[in-house]
Amino acid sequence: MAGVQNITDEILQDARTQCEKINKEAEENKNNLISKANEEISALSDKARAKAKADSEKYIEKITSQANTNERRAILDAKAYVIKDILDIAYEKIMSQSDSDYFSMIYSLVGKTCYSEDGEILISDSDRKRLPGDFETKVNAEAEKKGGSLKLSSKNADIDGGFILKYGGIDENCSIKSIFNEKHTDMQDLVYNMLWSKE
């Protein structure tokens, strides 16, 4: 999983740069709105200046409030986009790891999720095509550590990557997509705190 951490760190650095750019653009948009409001106020006729002054103060307050609201909304939307983008990129990086790194991660996941029973492991068609020759031996070794065993199923699992463990009528979905979905909120919080915890 160290490879995943390195990838995440690299992605987070890109995200920080992207956030700074988004914050700068949001600030410029706010300043442009305030500047436009001031120009409109200056264009009022001398005859209505007294009334316009009172109205203009309310108008500036309203426009400033709108600009601040729009800025906050733009920043929140940008942060949500950056977080989603980081998680999407992290997912793609995991799925495109070298065979040795990818299957090393799979063995680790098997060790954390297998039961102390005899079961079956199903993998995706794409993983089967790049399967190491000692795959079944290694996953079975992980299962044996918990007092169980695993046999590689001849059937393919309809998943992107990762695996499904079958124990009688119980299926343990350990596909990469399933793990990402299960941990989505935790990962969002982690990325958010890493990028913006000092705000």
C-alpha positions as CSV (number, residue, x, y, z in Angstrom):
1,M,0.0,0.0,0.0
2,A,3.1,2.3,0.1
3,G,2.7,2.7,-3.6
4,V,-0.8,4.0,-3.1
5,Q,0.4,6.5,-0.5
6,N,3.1,7.8,-2.9
7,I,0.5,8.1,-5.6
8,T,-1.9,9.9,-3.3
9,D,0.8,12.3,-2.1
10,E,1.6,13.1,-5.7
11,I,-2.0,13.7,-6.5
12,L,-2.5,15.8,-3.4
13,Q,0.3,18.2,-4.5
14,D,-1.4,18.7,-7.9
15,A,-4.7,19.3,-6.0
16,R,-3.1,22.0,-3.8
17,T,-1.9,23.8,-6.9
18,Q,-5.4,23.5,-8.5
19,C,-7.1,24.8,-5.3
20,E,-4.8,27.9,-5.2
21,K,-5.8,28.7,-8.7
22,I,-9.5,28.2,-8.0
23,N,-9.3,30.4,-4.9
24,K,-7.5,33.2,-6.8
25,E,-10.2,33.0,-9.6
26,A,-13.0,33.2,-7.1
27,E,-11.4,36.2,-5.4
28,E,-11.1,38.0,-8.8
29,N,-14.7,37.2,-9.6
30,K,-15.8,38.7,-6.3
31,N,-13.7,41.9,-6.9
32,N,-15.1,42.2,-10.4
33,L,-18.7,42.1,-9.1
34,I,-17.9,44.7,-6.4
35,S,-16.2,46.9,-9.0
36,K,-19.1,46.7,-11.4
37,A,-21.5,47.6,-8.6
38,N,-19.4,50.7,-7.8
39,E,-19.4,51.7,-11.5
40,E,-23.2,51.5,-11.6
41,I,-23.5,53.7,-8.5
42,S,-21.2,56.3,-10.0
43,A,-23.4,56.5,-13.1
44,L,-26.5,57.7,-11.1
45,S,-27.6,61.3,-11.8
46,D,-26.7,64.3,-9.5
47,K,-30.4,64.9,-9.0
48,A,-30.9,61.6,-7.3
49,R,-27.5,61.5,-5.5
50,A,-28.9,61.8,-2.0
51,K,-31.4,59.0,-2.5
52,A,-28.9,57.0,-4.6
53,K,-26.3,57.2,-1.8
54,A,-28.7,55.4,0.6
55,D,-29.8,53.0,-2.1
56,S,-26.2,52.4,-3.2
57,E,-25.1,51.4,0.3
58,K,-27.8,48.8,0.4
59,Y,-27.0,47.7,-3.2
60,I,-23.3,47.3,-2.3
61,E,-24.2,45.3,0.7
62,K,-26.4,43.1,-1.3
63,I,-23.9,42.7,-4.2
64,T,-21.1,42.0,-1.7
65,S,-23.2,39.5,0.1
66,Q,-24.1,37.8,-3.3
67,A,-20.4,37.9,-4.3
68,N,-19.4,36.3,-1.0
69,T,-22.1,33.7,-1.3
70,N,-21.0,32.9,-4.9
71,E,-17.4,32.8,-3.9
72,R,-18.1,30.4,-1.1
73,R,-20.3,28.2,-3.4
74,A,-17.6,28.3,-6.1
75,I,-14.9,27.3,-3.6
76,L,-17.0,24.4,-2.1
77,D,-17.8,23.2,-5.6
78,A,-14.2,23.4,-6.6
79,K,-13.1,21.5,-3.5
80,A,-15.7,18.8,-4.1
81,Y,-14.4,18.5,-7.7
82,V,-10.8,18.3,-6.6
83,I,-11.6,15.6,-4.0
84,K,-13.5,13.6,-6.6
85,D,-10.7,14.0,-9.1
86,I,-8.1,12.9,-6.6
87,L,-10.1,9.8,-5.7
88,D,-10.7,9.0,-9.4
89,I,-7.1,9.3,-10.2
90,A,-6.1,7.3,-7.1
91,Y,-8.5,4.5,-8.3
92,E,-7.0,4.6,-11.8
93,K,-3.5,4.5,-10.4
94,I,-4.3,1.5,-8.3
95,M,-5.9,-0.3,-11.2
96,S,-2.9,0.4,-13.5
97,Q,-0.1,-0.7,-11.1
98,S,2.5,-3.1,-12.2
99,D,1.5,-6.8,-11.9
100,S,3.8,-7.3,-8.9
101,D,2.6,-4.2,-7.0
102,Y,-1.1,-5.0,-7.8
103,F,-1.0,-8.6,-6.7
104,S,1.1,-7.7,-3.6
105,M,-1.8,-5.4,-2.7
106,I,-4.3,-8.3,-3.4
107,Y,-2.4,-10.7,-1.1
108,S,-2.5,-8.1,1.6
109,L,-6.2,-7.6,1.2
110,V,-6.9,-11.3,1.2
111,G,-5.0,-11.5,4.5
112,K,-7.2,-8.8,6.0
113,T,-10.5,-10.1,4.8
114,C,-10.4,-13.9,4.6
115,Y,-12.2,-16.1,7.2
116,S,-11.0,-19.0,9.2
117,E,-12.9,-21.3,6.9
118,D,-12.5,-23.1,3.6
119,G,-13.6,-20.9,0.8
120,E,-13.2,-19.8,-2.8
121,I,-11.7,-16.7,-4.4
122,L,-13.1,-15.2,-7.6
123,I,-11.2,-12.7,-9.6
124,S,-12.1,-10.6,-12.7
125,D,-11.4,-11.7,-16.2
126,S,-8.8,-9.0,-16.7
127,D,-6.9,-10.1,-13.5
128,R,-7.0,-13.7,-14.6
129,K,-5.2,-12.7,-17.8
130,R,-2.3,-11.4,-15.9
131,L,-2.4,-13.8,-12.9
132,P,1.0,-14.9,-11.5
133,G,1.6,-18.6,-11.5
134,D,1.8,-18.8,-7.7
135,F,-1.3,-16.7,-7.1
136,E,-3.4,-19.6,-5.5
137,T,-0.5,-20.7,-3.4
138,K,0.0,-17.1,-2.0
139,V,-3.7,-16.4,-1.3
140,N,-4.0,-19.8,0.3
141,A,-1.0,-19.0,2.5
142,E,-2.8,-15.8,3.7
143,A,-5.9,-17.9,4.4
144,E,-3.9,-20.5,6.4
145,K,-2.7,-17.7,8.7
146,K,-6.3,-17.4,9.9
147,G,-6.9,-21.2,9.9
148,G,-8.8,-21.3,6.6
149,S,-8.1,-22.1,3.0
150,L,-8.9,-20.6,-0.4
151,K,-9.3,-22.2,-3.7
152,L,-9.2,-20.2,-6.9
153,S,-12.6,-20.5,-8.7
154,S,-12.8,-21.3,-12.3
155,K,-15.5,-18.7,-12.7
156,N,-14.8,-15.0,-13.2
157,A,-16.2,-12.4,-11.0
158,D,-18.1,-9.5,-12.7
159,I,-15.9,-6.8,-11.0
160,D,-13.3,-4.3,-12.1
161,G,-10.4,-5.7,-10.0
162,G,-9.8,-7.1,-6.6
163,F,-11.7,-10.3,-5.7
164,I,-14.8,-11.9,-4.1
165,L,-14.5,-14.4,-1.4
166,K,-17.1,-17.1,-1.2
167,Y,-17.8,-19.1,2.0
168,G,-20.9,-21.2,1.5
169,G,-23.7,-18.8,1.1
170,I,-21.6,-15.8,2.2
171,D,-19.9,-13.5,-0.4
172,E,-17.3,-11.0,0.7
173,N,-17.0,-8.3,-2.0
174,C,-13.5,-7.1,-2.0
175,S,-13.5,-5.5,-5.5
176,I,-11.5,-2.3,-5.7
177,K,-14.6,-0.3,-6.6
178,S,-16.5,-1.8,-3.6
179,I,-13.7,-0.8,-1.3
180,F,-13.6,2.7,-2.7
181,N,-17.3,3.0,-2.3
182,E,-17.2,1.7,1.3
183,K,-14.4,4.0,2.3
184,H,-15.6,7.0,0.2
185,T,-16.6,9.3,3.0
186,D,-13.4,8.5,5.0
187,M,-11.2,9.1,2.0
188,Q,-13.0,12.4,1.2
189,D,-12.4,13.5,4.8
190,L,-8.8,12.5,4.6
191,V,-8.2,14.3,1.3
192,Y,-10.0,17.4,2.6
193,N,-8.0,17.5,5.8
194,M,-4.7,17.0,4.0
195,L,-5.5,19.9,1.6
196,W,-7.4,22.4,3.7
197,S,-7.0,21.6,7.4
198,K,-5.2,24.9,8.1
199,E,-8.0,27.1,6.7
